[in-house]
Amino acid sequence: MWLTGYITKENSPKSKCGEVVRSDDNTVNVFSSVEQSNVKVALPYGLYSVPVTGENSVIIPTENGNVVVGVCNNNSHNLEVGEVLLCSAGGAKILLNNKGQVLINDKVIS
């Protein structure tokens, strides 16, 4: 993945982790060693999300300022290795499980 290549380069600026302390439509404020305001969120094309307050995020520096590139997975949803979960703060979720099933809000879709 491009991100892994970017943050593991020998001379690359180091990534940081920090807690999201404010979110709005386009940016977040993140507290790591200091509060960073109006940090943009970067995601793959076609995915759009704004992390909720309290999430632990990953921040990388770029030539245009810092960006949040994701949140740290604490596996609070008890996923098995290889499973994928898409969820919202409102509780909606789509699970691709290791049995080859798609579950939308816990209902198997065939």
N, C-alpha and C positions, 0 to 999 in steps of 0.2 A: 504494500500500500504506500502511496506517495508520502503519507504522513510519517510512517515509520522511517522511511529513507531520510526525510527532512530532519527529524529530531535526533537521529543517530549519527549524523555527519559529525566528523571530528571537530570542526570549527563552528558548528551550529550553536546559536544561543539556546540556553537550556529552558526546557518547559517547566511550568510550575503547576501546583494544585492550589485551589482556593475555593472558599465557600461562596456561592451566589447569595448576595445580600439584597439585591433588587433586580427585578426583571421588568422590561416593558416590551413593546412590539418588536423592536429592532436590536436592542442592546441589553447588556446586563452589567451590574456592578459586582465585582468579585473581590473578596478579601483574602489575600495570601499573607504576605508580610506587611503590606499596606493595602488600602482599598484602591482598586482600579475602577474608574468610572467609564461608562459608555463603551464597554468592550463589545465588539461585534461577535456574532456567533457564526462559525463556518461549518458547513455540512456538505456532504456529497450532493450533486445536482438532483433535484426532485424531492429532497427531504427538507422539511422546514420545521423548526422547533425553537422554542425559547425555554431554557432551563428554569425550573421553578426555584423560588427562594429556598435555601437550605441545602440544595444539591452541591456535592463536591465536584468541581469542574477542573478540566485540564486546560491550561492556557499556554499558548506558544507565542513568542515574539516574532513579528514580521517587520519588513521595512516600512510598512504602513501602520504600525502599532500592534498591540497584543490582540489575539483572537482566542475565543473559547472554541475548542475543537471537539468537545464532548464532556460527558460526565463520567465519573468513576463508578464502575459497576460494583455494587456491594452484594449482588445476588440475593437481594431481599425477596425475590420472586421464586427462589429455589429452582432455578433452571438447571437442567442437566447439560453437560458438555455437548455442544452441537445444536442446542435449541435456540430459537430466536423469538423474542417477544417485543412487540410494538405496543406501547401503552400511552395513555394520556393522563394528565392530572385529574381529570374527571372520572376516571375509572374504566374507560373503554380499553379493551385490549384484544390483540390478535397474536396467537401463539402458533408457531410452527414447531411441532414436537418431533421427537425422535422416532415416533411410530408412523411418520408420514402423514399425520393428520394436521388439519388447520382448524384451530378453535377460535371462534369469535365470541368474546364475552363468555367463555367456558362452554360454548355449544359447538359440537363437532359439525363442520361443514363438509358435505360430500359432493 
